[in-house]
Amino acid sequence: MIGFLHNGFNYVIPFLVILTVLVFVHEFGHYWVARRNGVRIEIFSIGFGPELFGWWDRAGTRWKFSAIPLGGYVKMFGDSDGSSLLPTAGIAGMAQAEREVSFHGKRLGQRAAIVAAGPAANFLFAVVVLAGLFMTWGQPFTPAEVGQVSPGSAAAQAGIVPGDVILGINGQPVRRFEDIQQAVRLNPGVKMTLVVKRDGQQLNLEATPTQTKMTDRFGNNYQVGLLGISRSGVEYIRRDPATAVLQAGAETWNLSVSTVTAVWQIAIGTRTTDELGGPLRIAQMSGEVAQGGVVAVLWFMAVLSINLGLINLFPIPVLDGGHLLFYAAEAIRGRPLGQRAQEYGFRIGLALVLTLMVFATWNDIVHLRIVEFVKGLVT
């Protein structure tokens, strides 16, 4: 905690740089698709609140950096605010030329595409970054061969021995050791069926990963499943461009599934809410990762970009997923939801998001022992 405060500059700068890039990517997705569909963009803002500095482009868009750097927005012509959820009160009285460049004057499919473009840009960014890493640095690819088995572990009890090659888990194929780690870590205490190759023969074994509390290098505690096996070695394989893109897409999908699974486990109570982190913990992780070099930072940005895309797809009004939920209702009903229904949805969604942010920030404060630090200063 003391190190975090004393070296705040080393944490804040990487955090702001990483967050600014990811927010720009997200908002540029909205901006680019909106412009392609003939929507006039009034403001492109990195951050919220009062403007720090900015400039006008030839299309009449104000590009600016604002005082609170925790997000951003694109305000389109006809919006009442930066959320693009509610049209201005006078949209019905707009001239035809104005309606043609208004977000809310566009067809349902166009509006949905503009909204979905933000998260899509985050996923695309992750694929591009990972593909670049796989072509230059190499993709972690370790054969799914068991190197060692810990005595008394779940693997030992299941009959797994060194030299076994794990081919599948619960009907899903396993191609590398990282696939085993991903499947096992998310299923502590859940019985799994493993297909193992031993001496040219395939065996079906059952193992129940041991629920284990682990602490990562950032000090975060997690409940994970462990079999008690180690890999036989670590390899990095450089990919050609086509393979790199395919593998990056697969990695992005796997990371997305893992994140959604973890969120679901938190929601149903099988995973502790202590794992939820907010801006303080992200800042801490950004500073730590920055010390690991460019490759570590790019990996972190790819993972964070995927998380940003997923969070924005949650069906909560004020988030992109909430907009898409309203558009789905509009498609079913044949007309938009009423103004009052949208306003109530917006308020509920805003309350949910703010509650989650407060909860996550409190987790950060507890995790970083800020309260204890302050008490120590005054006592």
C-alpha angles and dihedrals in degrees: 000000000000090000090051092054097041093048095039091130090060090053101038098052096052089043093052093045094049094043093046092053093048094045090049091051091050096046093042088059089059091042097049096048091043091054091047088056094050099256117150112233115213102178136016107188132183102203133000135265128033118008117254097188139329148151142224123245128209092265091059096255119144110222110196149160115226133204100254106059097193100109137329144226146214114224112205128198110277096026119128089211142350094284093074087215102113125039121228115271092248099052092108090060096050120123116250092254090054094047090053091061095038121104092223091049091064126097119270093253092052093050091048091050092051092050095045091049093077097061090036089057090053092052092045090050090053092050092049093048094046092045089053091051093047091052096046111023097022137243119274102247119167121173111247091246120134112238101180137001120211113232113254093011127134089260093051091050090050092053099251113154134188111279094035115133114214110219102175146002122208091342095310118117119245118212102167141016091256089065089058092050092049094050096043099044092056094050110055112172093006118123113240133193114225127194107212130188114215126168091344094309130105120232131188112221132176122219134171113210112232114244105240134177111227133182119210125212090270091059095252116145121221137180106224139163121248131189095190098241132124130207124255093233146328124254135182114204121195111222132211114244097263094046091043091056092047093048091045090052091050092047091050090051092048093049090049092051091048092051094048090047092052092048090050091050089052090049094053093042101248091114125047121253088224086087091068108103132190137197095300093056092044088052090051092049091046091055093047093047092048088062089058094065138248096308093054091047092051092049090049092048091051092051092044091048090054090050091049091051092048095047091052090053093059107117094246120127112248087038123085090251089058091054090050090049090055090047090052089053089049091052091051096044096040091231136057122272114266121273092248093050090051092048093051090046090050092051093047091047092048090050091051093049093047091047091051091048092050091047093048092047090050088052087053092051091050092043093050091043092232093151091053090048093052092047089053091055095053100039 
